[in-house]
């Protein structure tokens, strides 16, 4: 049977490992598993009611926060979503009995960025509703996500790209890069409808790509045809079925309706 003191010591070991310059992620996974078992034994992993020791709740919150960061490090988005869902209980349901968490708003901002990167705008706005209104404008993690959403609504993709320099931490860069990739595919969809072809360099500018190899790989992913001699990208027309408008039939019907109207008048 684990004690709060034992779990606290294991928590500190996990924190030291995950914050090290080169963390052993496999070791972190093992430590997280052991800590979850310990939290379950003391009734803090999925707390219910007000019977759980607040010290145990703080421990559980700390461990879940580290688990959320770990899940992003290993690119497990589903696990990150589960950690955020569990943390919401500690952040909101137990807000009156627990001291504030330093990681609450960084992780909330990270989750908002995750929602933007997955184009889940309705869930993004739902998540904003439970955040303290003062934090929407004063907290840098939350404000950055709100600003990005505004840029997306405006179609100001260049502002989203230029804000990359403000992104700090590999966890934020992970979701930010997914967001940029989502934007690139949105631009690609629009380009396919607006142009038959584009110079390769212009396509690179539109897609915020500096490496020509990246442009060619993206073109291959989209099934675009690249003409090296012309230095142009030709967009594939996927709309093979062309709907014919039966002009002669429509004209005859219109004339018939007109004659019927004349008779009625």
C-alpha positions in Angstrom: 0.0 0.0 0.0 1.5 3.3 -1.1 1.7 6.3 1.3 1.5 10.0 0.4 5.1 10.3 1.4 6.2 7.6 -1.0 4.1 9.0 -3.9 5.5 12.4 -3.2 9.1 11.2 -3.5 8.2 9.3 -6.7 6.5 12.5 -8.0 9.7 14.5 -7.4 11.8 11.8 -9.2 9.4 12.0 -12.2 9.6 15.8 -12.2 13.4 15.7 -12.2 13.5 13.2 -15.1 10.9 14.8 -17.3 12.5 18.3 -16.9 16.0 17.0 -17.6 17.9 18.1 -20.7 17.4 14.6 -22.2 14.6 12.8 -20.4 14.3 9.1 -20.6 10.7 8.9 -21.9 10.5 5.1 -21.4 11.5 5.6 -17.8 8.9 8.4 -17.5 6.2 6.0 -18.8 7.1 3.4 -16.1 7.1 6.0 -13.4 3.8 7.4 -14.4 2.2 3.9 -14.4 3.6 3.3 -10.8 2.3 6.7 -9.7 -1.2 6.1 -11.1 -1.3 2.8 -9.1 -0.3 4.6 -6.0 -2.8 7.4 -6.5 -5.6 4.8 -7.0 -4.6 3.1 -3.7 -5.0 6.3 -1.8 -8.2 7.2 -3.6 -6.8 10.3 -5.4 -6.6 9.2 -9.0 -10.3 9.6 -9.6 -11.4 11.6 -6.5 -15.0 11.6 -5.5 -16.6 13.9 -2.9 -14.7 15.8 -0.3 -13.3 12.9 1.7 -9.9 12.8 -0.1 -6.9 14.5 1.6 -6.1 17.8 -0.1 -2.4 16.9 0.0 -3.2 13.8 -2.0 -5.2 15.8 -4.5 -2.3 18.2 -5.1 -0.1 15.2 -5.6 -2.5 13.7 -8.1 -2.8 17.1 -9.9 1.0 17.4 -10.2 1.3 13.9 -11.6 -1.5 14.3 -14.1 0.1 17.6 -15.3 3.4 15.9 -15.9 1.5 13.1 -17.6 -0.1 15.7 -20.0 3.3 17.1 -20.9 4.7 13.6 -21.3 1.9 12.6 -23.7 2.8 15.5 -26.0 6.5 14.6 -25.9 5.6 11.1 -27.2 3.1 12.6 -29.6 0.1 10.8 -28.1 -2.7 13.3 -28.6 -5.4 10.9 -27.3 -3.6 10.5 -24.0 -3.1 14.3 -23.7 -6.9 14.7 -24.1 -7.5 12.2 -21.4 -5.1 13.9 -19.0 -6.7 17.3 -19.7 -10.2 15.8 -19.1 -9.0 14.4 -15.7 -7.3 17.7 -14.7 -10.5 19.7 -15.3 -11.9 18.0 -12.1 -8.9 19.3 -10.1 -8.9 22.8 -11.7 -12.6 23.5 -11.3 -14.4 21.0 -9.0 -11.7 21.3 -6.3 -10.7 24.9 -6.9 -12.0 26.0 -3.5 -9.9 23.4 -1.6 -6.7 23.4 -3.6 -4.0 26.0 -4.0 -3.7 27.4 -7.6 -1.6 25.4 -10.0 1.2 27.1 -11.9 0.6 24.7 -14.8 -3.2 25.3 -15.1 -3.1 28.0 -17.7 -0.1 26.7 -19.7 -1.9 23.4 -20.1 -5.2 25.1 -20.8 -3.5 27.2 -23.5 -1.8 24.1 -24.9 -5.2 22.4 -25.1 -6.7 25.4 -26.8 -3.9 25.2 -29.4 -4.6 21.5 -29.8 -8.3 22.3 -30.6 -7.3 24.9 -33.1 -4.8 22.5 -34.8 -7.6 20.0 -35.2 -10.0 22.6 -36.5 -12.4 22.0 -33.6 -13.6 25.5 -33.3 -16.9 24.8 -31.5 -15.0 22.9 -28.8 -12.5 25.7 -28.7 -15.2 28.3 -27.8 -16.8 25.9 -25.3 -13.4 25.6 -23.6 -13.1 29.4 -23.5 -16.4 29.7 -21.6 -15.1 28.1 -18.4 -11.9 30.3 -18.3 -11.8 33.4 -16.1 -12.6 36.3 -18.5 -9.7 38.3 -17.0 -7.3 35.6 -18.1 -8.5 35.7 -21.7 -6.7 39.0 -22.2 -4.1 39.0 -19.5 -2.7 35.5 -19.5 -0.1 35.1 -22.3 -0.9 31.4 -22.8 -4.6 32.0 -23.2 -4.3 35.2 -25.1 -2.0 33.7 -27.7 -4.6 31.0 -28.5 -7.4 33.5 -28.7 -5.3 35.7 -31.0 -4.5 32.7 -33.2 -8.2 31.9 -33.5 -8.9 35.5 -34.5 -6.2 35.3 -37.2 -7.8 32.1 -38.5 -11.2 33.7 -38.7 -9.8 36.6 -40.6 -7.9 34.3 -43.0 -4.7 36.1 -41.9 -2.6 33.0 -42.2 0.6 35.1 -42.5 -0.1 36.4 -38.9 -0.4 32.8 -37.7 2.9 32.0 -39.4 4.7 35.1 -38.1 3.6 34.4 -34.5 5.7 31.2 -34.5 8.6 33.1 -33.0 6.4 33.7 -29.9 5.9 29.9 -29.3 8.0 28.5 -26.5 8.4 24.9 -25.5 8.4 21.8 -27.6 4.9 20.9 -26.5 3.5 24.1 -27.9 5.6 23.8 -31.1 4.1 20.3 -31.6 0.6 21.5 -31.8 1.6 24.7 -33.6 3.2 22.7 -36.4 0.0 20.7 -36.7 -1.9 23.9 -37.0 0.4 25.2 -39.7 0.0 21.9 -41.6 -3.8 22.3 -41.3 -3.5 25.8 -42.7 -1.4 24.6 -45.6 -4.0 22.1 -46.6 -6.7 24.8 -46.4 -4.6 27.0 -48.7 -4.1 24.1 -51.0 -7.8 23.4 -51.2 -8.4 27.1 -52.2 -5.5 27.1 -54.7 -6.9 24.1 -56.4 -10.2 25.9 -57.0 -8.7 29.2 -57.9 -5.8 28.2 -60.2 -5.0 25.7 -62.8 -1.3 26.0 -62.1 1.2 28.1 -60.1 5.0 28.7 -60.3 6.7 26.5 -57.8 8.2 29.5 -56.0 4.8 31.1 -55.7 3.4 27.9 -54.2 6.2 27.8 -51.7 5.4 31.3 -50.6 1.7 30.6 -50.3 2.4 27.5 -48.2 5.0 29.1 -46.0 7.7 26.8 -47.1 11.4 27.7 -47.6 12.7 24.3 -48.5 11.9 23.3 -52.1 12.1 19.7 -51.2 9.2 20.3 -48.7 7.2 21.8 -51.5 7.7 18.9 -53.8 6.8 16.4 -51.0 3.7 18.4 -50.3 2.8 18.4 -54.0 3.2 14.6 -54.1 1.0 14.2 -51.1 -1.7 16.3 -52.8 -1.2 14.5 -56.1 -0.2 17.6 -57.9 1.9 17.4 -61.1 5.2 19.2 -61.1 6.8 20.3 -64.4 10.5 20.8 -63.7 11.1 22.5 -67.1 8.4 25.1 -66.5 9.0 25.3 -62.8 5.3 25.0 -62.3 2.8 23.0 -60.3 -0.3 21.9 -62.0 -3.3 21.1 -59.7 -5.2 17.9 -60.3 -8.8 18.4 -61.1 -10.6 15.9 -58.9 -14.1 17.0 -60.1 -14.3 14.5 -63.1 -18.0 14.7 -63.3 -19.1 17.8 -65.1 -22.8 18.6 -64.7 -24.4 19.6 -68.0 -27.0 22.3 -67.9 -29.9 21.3 -70.3 -30.2 24.8 -71.8 -32.6 23.9 -74.6 -35.0 22.1 -72.2 -34.9 25.0 -69.7 -35.7 27.5 -72.5 -38.6 25.5 -73.8 -40.0 25.1 -70.2 -39.6 28.8 -69.6 -41.5 29.7 -72.8 -44.3 27.3 -71.9 -44.7 28.8 -68.5 -44.8 32.3 -70.1 -47.6 31.3 -72.4 -49.6 29.7 -69.6 -49.2 33.0 -67.6 -50.5 35.0 -70.7 -53.6 32.7 -70.9 -54.3 33.2 -67.2 -54.0 37.0 -67.5 
